[in-house]
Amino acid sequence: MARVTATEFRNNIGIFSDAAMNEPVIITSHDRDRLVLLSADEYRRLTGSPGGLSDDRKRELSAGIDYHAATIMELAKR
């Protein structure tokens, strides 16, 4: 998972937006986690919003949650 400062994010938004398609990007401010950027598909999956995802994409996202579950739970506790 990428972790970048708000300034780095602002200066390289395209790079980090592309990175967020594969894994969450944590944006920090004053050495504190402030935001998490993630793909729209991942957001829909987490919120249960309908998105008309293909079965392949659903399997891919399901595998991704297993990979990122510990980090997501850690962030949720903060």
C-alpha positions in Angstrom: 0.0 0.0 0.0 1.3 3.4 -1.0 1.6 6.2 1.6 2.2 9.7 0.4 2.0 13.2 1.7 -0.7 15.6 0.6 1.8 17.6 -1.3 3.2 14.6 -3.1 -0.3 13.5 -4.0 -1.2 17.0 -5.2 1.9 17.2 -7.4 1.5 13.7 -8.8 -2.2 13.1 -8.7 -2.2 11.1 -12.0 0.4 8.7 -10.8 -1.3 8.0 -7.4 -4.8 7.8 -9.0 -3.4 5.1 -11.3 -1.8 3.4 -8.3 -5.2 3.4 -6.4 -6.7 1.2 -9.2 -4.5 -1.6 -7.8 -4.2 -0.8 -4.1 -5.4 1.8 -1.6 -3.2 5.0 -1.4 -3.0 6.6 2.0 -2.6 10.4 1.9 -1.0 11.9 5.0 -0.9 15.4 6.4 1.5 16.4 9.2 2.6 12.8 9.6 -1.0 11.6 10.2 -3.2 9.5 7.9 -5.9 11.7 6.6 -7.4 10.1 3.5 -7.5 6.8 1.6 -7.8 6.8 -2.1 -9.2 3.7 -3.7 -10.8 2.6 -7.0 -14.5 3.2 -7.6 -15.0 -0.6 -7.9 -13.3 -1.2 -4.5 -15.5 1.5 -3.0 -18.7 -0.1 -4.4 -17.5 -3.5 -3.1 -16.9 -2.1 0.4 -20.2 -0.2 0.6 -22.3 -2.9 -1.1 -23.4 -0.4 -3.8 -24.6 -1.9 -7.1 -22.0 -1.6 -9.8 -22.7 -4.2 -12.4 -19.3 -5.8 -12.0 -18.3 -8.7 -14.1 -17.7 -12.1 -12.4 -14.0 -11.8 -13.2 -13.8 -8.4 -11.5 -15.8 -9.6 -8.5 -13.3 -12.5 -8.1 -10.4 -10.1 -8.5 -11.7 -7.7 -5.9 -12.5 -10.6 -3.5 -8.9 -11.7 -3.7 -7.8 -8.1 -3.1 -9.7 -7.8 0.1 -8.0 -10.9 1.5 -4.7 -9.3 0.6 -5.6 -5.9 2.2 -7.9 -6.9 5.0 -5.4 -6.4 7.8 -4.5 -2.9 6.6 -8.2 -1.9 6.1 -9.1 -3.1 9.6 -6.1 -1.2 11.1 -7.2 2.0 9.4 -10.8 1.5 10.5 -9.6 1.5 14.1 -7.9 4.9 13.9 
